Amino acid sequence: MRKPFPVIDVRPLEPSGVSGFGMRRRQLGQIPMPREGAVLTFLVDGRYQQLPGGRHPRSTDHIVVAARAVAVVDMRPRSMLFDLPIASPRPERDLHLRLGIRCQVIDPCIVAQQGLRDVAPELLTYFTADQRLRWTAAGLADRTVNEVYRVVSNRVAARFVTHPLTVPGMEFRLAEIRLSTR
């Protein structure tokens, strides 16, 4: 099973308490500690927000006190690999397209608002939705594997430019295209 990305964890928060001086404060033990490369976003009035400057939360910060939930969002770039079977020009050979996608969160609040714990299905849907890609190689029976690779990789690169993959709060870059026979 894959590790969650980009939203690593979401925790509901109990209403904050009141200190002896009548100030509202939150027990910081309720808030997860983000690992390196991750940020906290707090659900306040139905929207996720970050602390200004990405600093560590304090028990008296308005956002921390008013929050109903906290989400931990991984901001580090992540590479994801996908193997897609495609129709082969020769029935005795299976062709597989291996795609590497570089994913990066650009707005953690939008990503947390969507509750996006696993971006992989979004990417897979994007590539499998292109039926023409899956059948492009089938019409190239008289071509070599290198020629098939060139045609298929051009199709993938063109689709990435003309119909970019869009997931709010994230950006994607095509990092690798390989064609393998099995």
C-alpha positions as CSV (number, residue, x, y, z in Angstrom):
1,M,0.0,0.0,0.0
2,R,1.3,3.5,-0.9
3,K,1.9,6.1,1.7
4,P,-0.5,9.0,1.6
5,F,0.4,11.9,-0.6
6,P,-0.1,14.8,-0.5
7,V,-2.3,14.9,2.6
8,I,-0.5,12.7,5.1
9,D,-2.9,13.0,8.1
10,V,-6.2,14.7,9.0
11,R,-7.2,15.0,12.6
12,P,-10.4,16.4,14.1
13,L,-9.8,18.8,17.0
14,E,-12.0,19.2,20.1
15,P,-13.1,22.7,21.0
16,S,-10.4,24.6,22.6
17,G,-10.4,25.2,26.4
18,V,-10.1,28.3,28.5
19,S,-7.1,29.1,30.6
20,G,-7.2,30.4,34.2
21,F,-7.0,34.0,32.9
22,G,-10.1,33.5,30.6
23,M,-8.1,33.2,27.4
24,R,-8.9,30.5,24.9
25,R,-6.1,28.2,24.3
26,R,-5.5,24.8,22.7
27,Q,-3.4,22.0,24.1
28,L,-0.6,21.6,21.6
29,G,-0.5,17.9,22.2
30,Q,-3.7,17.6,20.0
31,I,-1.7,18.9,17.0
32,P,0.5,16.5,15.1
33,M,4.1,17.4,14.6
34,P,4.8,17.6,10.8
35,R,7.8,15.8,9.6
36,E,10.4,17.6,7.5
37,G,9.0,18.9,4.3
38,A,5.4,18.9,5.6
39,V,3.2,21.8,6.8
40,L,0.1,22.1,9.0
41,T,-3.1,23.5,7.7
42,F,-6.0,24.3,10.1
43,L,-9.7,24.0,9.3
44,V,-11.3,27.3,10.4
45,D,-14.8,28.4,9.4
46,G,-15.0,25.7,6.7
47,R,-11.7,26.6,5.1
48,Y,-8.1,25.4,5.6
49,Q,-5.6,28.0,6.5
50,Q,-1.9,28.1,7.3
51,L,-0.2,30.1,10.1
52,P,1.5,33.2,8.6
53,G,5.1,32.5,7.6
54,G,4.6,28.7,8.2
55,R,5.8,29.1,11.8
56,H,5.2,26.6,14.5
57,P,1.8,26.8,16.2
58,R,1.3,28.5,19.6
59,S,-1.5,27.5,22.0
60,T,-3.0,31.0,21.8
61,D,-2.8,31.6,18.0
62,H,-6.3,32.5,16.7
63,I,-6.2,30.0,13.9
64,V,-5.0,27.2,16.2
65,V,-7.7,28.0,18.9
66,A,-10.5,28.3,16.3
67,A,-9.6,25.2,14.3
68,R,-12.0,22.2,14.1
69,A,-9.4,20.0,12.3
70,V,-5.7,20.0,11.3
71,A,-4.2,18.4,8.2
72,V,-0.6,17.6,7.5
73,V,0.4,18.2,3.9
74,D,3.6,16.9,2.3
75,M,5.2,19.8,0.3
76,R,8.2,17.8,-1.0
77,P,8.3,17.0,-4.7
78,R,7.4,13.3,-5.3
79,S,8.1,11.2,-8.3
80,M,5.4,8.6,-9.2
81,L,5.8,5.8,-11.7
82,F,3.0,4.2,-13.7
83,D,3.0,1.1,-16.0
84,L,0.2,1.2,-18.6
85,P,-0.4,-1.7,-21.0
86,I,-0.8,-0.6,-24.5
87,A,-1.9,-2.5,-27.6
88,S,1.0,-4.0,-29.3
89,P,1.6,-4.0,-33.1
90,R,2.7,-7.7,-32.8
91,P,0.3,-10.0,-30.9
92,E,3.2,-12.1,-29.6
93,R,4.6,-9.2,-27.6
94,D,3.1,-7.2,-24.8
95,L,4.0,-3.5,-24.7
96,H,4.0,-1.5,-21.5
97,L,4.3,2.3,-21.2
98,R,6.2,3.4,-18.1
99,L,5.5,7.0,-17.2
100,G,7.3,9.0,-14.5
101,I,5.5,12.1,-13.2
102,R,7.0,14.7,-10.8
103,C,4.3,16.0,-8.4
104,Q,4.6,19.1,-6.3
105,V,2.1,20.8,-4.0
106,I,1.9,24.5,-4.6
107,D,-1.0,25.4,-2.3
108,P,-1.4,23.2,0.7
109,C,-4.7,24.8,1.8
110,I,-6.4,23.9,-1.5
111,V,-5.0,20.4,-1.3
112,A,-6.2,19.9,2.3
113,Q,-9.6,21.4,1.4
114,Q,-10.0,18.6,-1.2
115,G,-8.9,16.0,1.2
116,L,-6.5,14.6,-1.4
117,R,-4.8,11.7,0.4
118,D,-3.7,9.9,-2.8
119,V,-3.0,11.7,-6.0
120,A,-2.1,8.4,-7.9
121,P,-5.7,7.6,-9.0
122,E,-6.0,11.1,-10.5
123,L,-2.9,10.5,-12.5
124,L,-3.9,7.1,-13.6
125,T,-7.3,8.3,-14.7
126,Y,-5.7,11.1,-16.7
127,F,-3.5,8.7,-18.7
128,T,-6.1,5.9,-19.1
129,A,-8.7,8.4,-20.4
130,D,-6.7,8.8,-23.6
131,Q,-8.0,5.8,-25.5
132,R,-6.1,6.9,-28.6
133,L,-2.8,6.5,-26.7
134,R,-3.6,3.0,-25.8
135,W,-4.2,2.0,-29.4
136,T,-1.6,4.2,-31.2
137,A,1.0,1.4,-31.2
138,A,-1.4,-1.2,-32.6
139,G,-1.5,0.5,-36.0
140,L,2.3,0.4,-36.3
141,A,2.8,-3.3,-37.1
142,D,5.5,-2.7,-39.7
143,R,7.6,-0.5,-37.4
144,T,10.5,-1.2,-35.0
145,V,10.1,-0.9,-31.3
146,N,12.2,2.3,-31.4
147,E,9.8,3.8,-34.0
148,V,6.8,2.8,-31.9
149,Y,8.5,4.4,-28.8
150,R,9.0,7.6,-30.7
151,V,5.3,7.8,-31.8
152,V,3.9,6.9,-28.4
153,S,6.2,9.2,-26.5
154,N,5.4,12.1,-28.8
155,R,1.7,11.4,-28.2
156,V,2.2,11.4,-24.4
157,A,4.2,14.6,-24.5
158,A,1.7,16.4,-26.8
159,R,-1.2,15.4,-24.5
160,F,0.6,16.7,-21.5
161,V,1.0,20.1,-23.3
162,T,-2.4,20.4,-25.0
163,H,-4.5,18.8,-22.2
164,P,-2.5,19.5,-19.0
165,L,-3.2,17.4,-16.0
166,T,-5.0,19.7,-13.5
167,V,-5.5,19.0,-9.8
168,P,-6.1,22.2,-7.9
169,G,-3.2,23.1,-5.6
170,M,-0.7,20.9,-7.4
171,E,1.6,21.0,-10.4
172,F,2.9,18.1,-12.5
173,R,5.8,17.6,-14.8
174,L,6.4,14.7,-17.2
175,A,9.7,13.2,-16.0
176,E,10.1,9.9,-17.8
177,I,8.6,8.0,-20.7
178,R,9.7,4.4,-21.4
179,L,8.4,1.6,-23.6
180,S,9.1,-2.0,-22.6
181,T,8.3,-5.3,-24.2
182,R,7.4,-8.2,-21.9
